[in-house]
């Protein structure tokens, strides 16, 4: 009996040992699985971290390439796509190193595409991109950059490819109903409808009896409260009506001027180009003096000279007789050699009148548009040049730049005036000057056949003189004696303003066109159909706005919708540049 009991105890002890071994084996198996799972999880985390790092590296490479493309597009030197493939980030301070490729196997570069080859003829609608582009079109380069980054010297080879698609757009500035490069204020006391897009590179205060039919956008804030934030003490309890989007904190839309794109740099485009700027380079063509077909200038004593400018002619700036021979150098203008003939340019003369806002006598070069038309059709005048321009450039002479060399003083204001401009040359007319610009009588308003052409007026300030204006008015002529008549202006306008400071109101968009006559307190009609663009503070016509030197007209103002078409744009319309992001993808 004792022996049997011991055998039974040994069996029980054997079973216990066996169970212990089994449980230990199971535990070891579970531990091994747990360790394998943990190791696999750590590996996956490491791979994910490396993928995120690779994504950041690929995005850095593609964004660097885009930055160089935007720089050159903005600075008028956009080049072929292979010029941008080699821009790669500096990895010297990176904790992980990468090998870069274009996503298709080519090492040490990014993939770059841009089309069409001649983007300057690729006219595209920008409606799909929302404010501030709604209703606009532009000349567009459609681009994509693809960059692949692969880890180097890591436990795992992990890659990521980033592709960014974007448009580089050159937007004609006169497609905006109102465009301000400064703070914009608008507070009309009578009903005013603004049908096209409104944009400011600064802020906007919008109040009063205005109705907006399209987008209103600003880089700063669009303020619609009763108080004007830019001037002391101005308020209006009347709210405007907005039928389109109102957007703040937009990206800026700027002229291609590099680091000088402030107001001073923008205004410089109206002046003479910097010495050494190639006139027919993209950068040179931003200066109106290099783009205009005819340049008129006078000497300090008033003698008048006109130059003809044609990109196919060498030297680039010349007044050329019909047979293009017997040229005699007579000096320089803007750094270029000039040539003259014996032609009598009766369309350019000197005139004098008084400006009641500035309190100065205006010494103006006057461009008589009717006489210009006659000269352009005269075989003894400009007909040969007019036809040559059409053959060389696809349009007849359609732009004039005027530079007044008269001396400025405390009592004298050099300026330019256009007159007798109801009928324009066959392909329209843009008139540019760095001086204050006056337009007298109907402009681009052909009552005989109710037709108009593409036109623009560009200057330091723009003042409208009605058809009733008399140059005999002097500093003692009362406002009530300067009776205006109904006047129509059909032209885009680009000028400077005197900004609000302290308690001095700028006058707002509603007083963008300056006046000097008695318009009968909302009786006589000033009809304006165009685009309002303010790019800088006025440099010469600098007295603050007030209502003491004129009475208000009935303003029949509208946006010229023909500017929304490529064909309808005024000659030498300036363009603002924008980069418009489309798609971002990683894989």
C-alpha angles and dihedrals in degrees: 000000000000091000092053091050092055092049090052092050091050090052092050090048090049092052091050091050091049092050090048091052091048093050091047090051091049091048091049090049091050091047091050091050091047091050091048091048091048091049091049091048091050090050091051092049089050091050092048091050091050091048090053090049091048090050091053091049093049091048090050090054095047093044091050090054091048090051091057092046091051092046092055095041090051093046094048095250102102108159141190119299095252088064090070105042098090100058106115130165123259106253098186094112097036118114090214123044125216141199112222130211139163095254092256099073102273107129130223097019145072126244113249129186129177130171153239101019090228100042091169089079096043101104109188136174115242096198093114092066099062126216129036091015099053110126094010132115129196146179100265138198107198108212142180132185122197122190129177122196122194123190118246129209093002131128089253132033103230125172137187129189121207122193123189123190121196144152126237105210133192105200119196104236095219090068087082117085086213126009123176127185086189135046107304123217125184126174112152117188092203128050112286126178120203109191102175133065119293121207138171129190085208128026135315132218109192120184141134134048097335126129119200118206098182140032123315111202138168138181086223126032127317101219118197098169123119096257124075106232093202101057135040119254102000115131138158125190092200114099121213124233119246117195094169135049123298112209134177132190095038125163112265123259108213141175113252099263103124114218092350095067093120121107093278093051092047092050090051089072088073092055132069115297118257114268112269096025107135102239096218098042116107090254092047092052091062087074112085091215088064094047102045118101094215127032120197122194137163134205121243089264091054103257108151129224130177128200131198118218124200125166091219093056124089117237090040097222116052145128101231130193118229094267093046092230140110095042116176119198110230105172141298137294121192090348095307129111111253130209130201140190134193096269116137108230099202091167090075121061140148119256135176133210141144128266112206096194094052095035090224140113109251117227101197139181103222122212109203103204094193090056090046089056090052092048092050091055096043117100088208090050130034104329093105092049091045091054092044091054089052092051094045101040107019094248138070122247104302109155136061129190117198125196116187115204095187113128120257120223142158089279103028130067121192110218147146129245130193117206139175089025102143089115118041131200116283096268097039129258139255117192119197133183135157086223130077110288126216125191117200123201128343113345124200089349108125103186092181095071101004091240132138136186132216108283143166137186116205127180150115089284133349122224124183118217114190125230087263093062117124125199087213090076110110138184090282096053108111121230091244089059093054098074115183127215129213108287134187127204120185106182143099110255130208119181148131128265137204102249126226113269129171106328095340112108116212090226091247129235088305089067096039090118106062120225136197104181143076105263093181098257099283096337108096112060128237105194114196125178115176145068125300115220126174115185107162145000113279112262101194109020094054110148115120121257120260135156095237099096100047142020120234124265128216098267114220097180130164143160115257103238091194086077088071089072125071092232093049097056117112117253116278093008109182118237133218117214128227139174110218116197117218118166137003120190136172127193 
